[in-house]
């Protein structure tokens, strides 16, 4: 074959490389613009940016999150440390020291996470405000995302899965019980046993559920197979709220209803983007929740308890907080296929 006959293929490869280079440069600009817009938003709303440790002696207590363990040297003797899965405990210590409105953009690390929407290393935004509840940080979240998209893209909508998501006005808010009923045909009762819940899930047509599934597994399968696919079609972002208390170990229960936690998750085009709650600041209840989480650990690995975090709760006022995945937000802003 002659050199001339090879030339078209070389040109195609060159054109493709140039397209990819332009896409990479564009995505870097969008990422930088997103981070800058987030910082402007919080500065304009009188939040203080903080910086807390990335390497800690005790990881967050959630039973389904696996921390990354690292060897550290303390006074020439080997020890064990953990890369943070979230900056939450150390940020709450700052609330206990008297700070009122704080936010942080930081790297977080979680083992056994590698999917389209999960990576072992990712960028997290967290913010907290004293004397507010989860309804207030939901409003923060609406305003933040509208502001950021407007600054970076110059529009009041996002395109997800080829659908236009309208960001204007107040976004719909729905209880998780209502979502289970509407999208999964399960009239959930948070007092059900695991067996009762799995039977209801199977009766609703979720065949992956097994009769001996733990409560959380049945809940997760219904979310993944029934609810999240339905949320792809929602024309606006949607807040799912009021989760089971035992699945929300760092959140307060709703007054008068100990089975329901003041916890919320934001979905945009079926993508889970943020998770927030009214913070549990009763050290006795928080210790009880942490011990219950230890018993439910999927990996059966048990980690040190952050006693300094529990101690700070004696001084921490009522507060609410939200965690938002910045990488996922950038994917939505850039209309990356999901």
Steps between C-alpha positions, in 0.01 A plus 500: 500500500632843409566786741220700339247223573588516872461876517119514553524276809776717645292810439200341677716409801643850509153656480376273781798588720434869445131459592597320820758768583241775454250305715758459778587869495130593500427271795788651697360848437155386611641342814697812587196717430279278717737514797538878465122548482445284809751708697337825385157374604612414851700821539195704398293311760748560783635145531860447612712256299681256730764231458498189720727191509502247217676237714320407823524244778135391484283487185134593459265240649262420209474123462496489117804725451846342503788733591851480357746392766859625491809443709627800689803552719462654841823551696673234292233236569261387227134586542178495302320798349211547260442731205175685554177374344351839590622807693181495710634412849773764492267765358257434784785554745530850353129557561564399859773765518256773406506531120156566349517447122777292347573313179781290360606363163727200547614163372335195657589133469292183515600142427304263276338779299556500125196564280377777272404704806748363754875536512740409783620863499252781446433865581243584765333826592355518852339793677342553841292776655414539869140542623351364177351169389497279193234714330740794507793315343263374231438865411876560508543213257242636256657843503855368474435281197292764319775755562782268393328382181416860411859609553661210313248423224294819492164318508230408752486135397709186460489229233510151652441184295393730217224649717474861611499542879344831605679662797258792549276544803482279807583139425252224588540328836372149559525262795676171438179323607306683229771418244487130591125502452501702177796345318542153655140420597607431860306662786800495729472486878823585682399267783500195269738216571754409232284202401185712466685755288655240268160336446346836409787573261468164324123540476559833325704326229859556616627149426857562619377520861551187708290408801805508730624840379579750775270804519762728342556262207131491413486878525807537278369262233168683481686831470732377224252293300175692543538852633820636344404392144165678545674816621684525166172625351437771762508844329643675809749407770332308782572484873422162657466548874409340834702178488490222761683608815709185532637564148595856595743466793619863499155661467238607750162329511192702416330637812233256613604229251813307603481273192550787252821704465529859377716389209481596133663392174495707180449330163543671164409292194519184710851587625544519877688823555478604865419364845415710802327503834423673823808403701485269799667689784397285797824314592312217671276429201791545259709239684204262494461551123872446439496172695198383300684584176798293615273199540364545146836535327489301176875428506498401870802728544485713812678834524586733788228732628573869468471599865600860428203526262261370764647738756448801271126427487471620862585848367349483152177702453208393284613499137439361153741393229520379143758302302510535120706304249685758293613250235139398441391863480768567238384194303148647494623847406713357219212275384728195521304188393408292806 
